[in-house]
């Protein structure tokens, strides 16, 4: 197997692997920002830069193939400086006020009021504490006071029910474009690039709503607070969230979910990366269809229909009524005269019990579930 | 032209030499005041304010930045901000260091060559004029505003005679913007389906990706777009811009004529093409067999041309049916001559002028076959020559049913000018190649070809073309018995048939025109393509037609032709040689080029079905992703 050196350590690799893949395999961390597992690397953000002996340029680990005998440094002062310069420019180009305390008091009020005056900026950034850019800024010691901020005139798209696209925090990494085109293959976010002279409005990943399914995959992969969920806005800070893993009940695929929970309420839902069967992908129902759980319109006691309306009843009365009617029908017409459809909004365990009831107790196979798709 | 007083460009001397040879009387020697680009900075005119020039350069770099990578997208804007405050009298002492750091950073970490090539010229100018910059910053001196022109080039763009924006359309294929990509192609190439099939693709030989692994399939990508347009998948209609009154006549509906008429029509000029044949396309239609270039491709391209309002009159032989004077008297204020090189060169071989049956030129053979006729009968056929026309002849003969098809070439395969792909495909089709053989005499019985007497050759010293000269081996004469002989060793021009005035023609019957403006000594007559250069490439003819259209328009509007500074900058870029074959990469190349699939040899020899197919959208997307986007910017003060 061919070999190369990373940080003076000899490691072997397979032809065709990228520098990033070789480093990861050997437990060497190279920071990334735009790199999105499952999509072709693009080398856009230039954060995963590494130094390769003999090259006067720094190379991006994510899309540079490993070569026999390469001598790579992943954390040299040159590399760290270059990464820091790029992080600084990214922060200066947008409405990233999370580092505001780092600024001298002279600029504080002006910048803060300028940013907070924008829509959706009246409270702290929705990804505060769960932001790749913020993590990098802290790791690389970026000081907001050193920056000349130049954020002006970014578009805002908050017209759809679930997602806010606040391009004042967009860093142009292109992950949303890849998530939409390569991961979900909805092709609703066209690549916006090309010479600046032809793109006077900038290169924002604007959505073509003719194709968008509102699956929210773009939100999940956004490394900053540019794309966020309307319903979750302002509900919880990252450190207040407890993540609970579960299986989506909506259909038979069995997608793995993270429920982001605060005070026993679901704040939002995301897909579990690196897990079968969905590898982080979710559809619009799995990600956004949880409002019914805490809906005030849910029944809190059984209702029995009488004449033109319903009357409240006790569980004992209601269950007796249903059980007796089922028994009568089965006695008269046999067990196949009844059928059951279980609801996807009930918990998975309930659906299991439902089929047990029909098969073992009633003695019929007439049982279905609305997720049998 | 004297040497510049500041020159940091390594190949500065060769640039000066080219400037001297290109600058004709029309372009003043003082018009080139400075040059700033990837190789460094050259300044001739002491009145140029380096601060203003740097600002102009960085503004242009920023406007070319594509938005993909962080350092170039944001860094170029920051550079412009810093320059803006310097020229606005608000510069800071630390700004020079900031600019140096930023350009070095952008060049070291940028994704494509727009960013990667800026540090040398910027650092050079800052070093050479440090005091001037400090003066502007500290004393807030007013900066002298100058005017600048620039060109965007790339190794592939520079290698293409028509300078197509290749990275531009490839990038748009990658992003799925096929219509935008086709618009870019049509800006410089009016026959994309033809060029996408039969171009000799100098661009691919100058593709930097080829130094890494394999060059981009540029031709196949262009064909992909052209087929999308032809099949109605994309619509690219560019209505004429403006309406002009002056009528222009174009002689010849070959590539040069079509190109000139297309770009004149897009400028709004009413054009009429006079064509001697019964259909359009010239050598592209009558010289290239349909298994390489199906007729419907040319038909589509001519259809686009006619939709722009161009009228084509077929069967009109200018010189016989109508004279140049008559054309002028019918109100055509300018004429473009694009009559090609339709006659065959002589082999200087005994018996070739005897008029034997079954002895016919390659051009004649191909044009007859293109018209659906079989121009000669027999079993064994011999073609003489080593170029693409010879390949077309043998492969056509195979398809017409000749059982034993032979090719004679007086040198070896290494010296053959034909496209290697053509040679390979001809061999696959069972063509017999006879190298180091030259014809001496055509043998006939009853005035019909019976055989060919040949001499064996060996290679001697290299000649002026750099190829080793074939030398006859004494006493090696032998005879090949055959039924048909087809010489395809080159073509010659016959402009004198159209334009009898000898003073505008060379002794080879080519038209003399200015190499930049395509204008002849008769100021209303322009010309381009093979009839000016002798047999050359199709893309060269299209480029000539396109450029001539621009200068014809200039002539009609302003009464004269004057090359623009950008023409000069382009020539200088060519001289500098944008492609560096010695370049090496610090990482291995592991990608493979997407090749269009081809029909199996045993199937394709049965007819004239197109051999090569079109890339699928997904393969075109994959291929386009391999482009390294080697754009460079070259700017000059006016």
Interface residues (C-beta under 8 A of the other chain):
Chain A: X15 X16 X40 X42 X43 X44 X45 X46 X47 X49 X52 X54 X55 X56 X57 X58 X59 X60 X64 X65 X66 X67 X68 X70 X82 X85 X86 X89 X90 X92 X93 X148 X150 X171 X172 X174 X187 X190 X191 X192 X193 X194 X195 X196 X197 X199 X202 X203
Chain B: X62 X63 X64 X65 X66 X67 X68 X69 X70 X71 X73 X74 X75 X76 X77 X78 X81 X101 X105 X107 X108 X109 X110 X111 X116 X171 X172 X174 X175 X176 X177 X586 X587 X588 X589 X590 X625
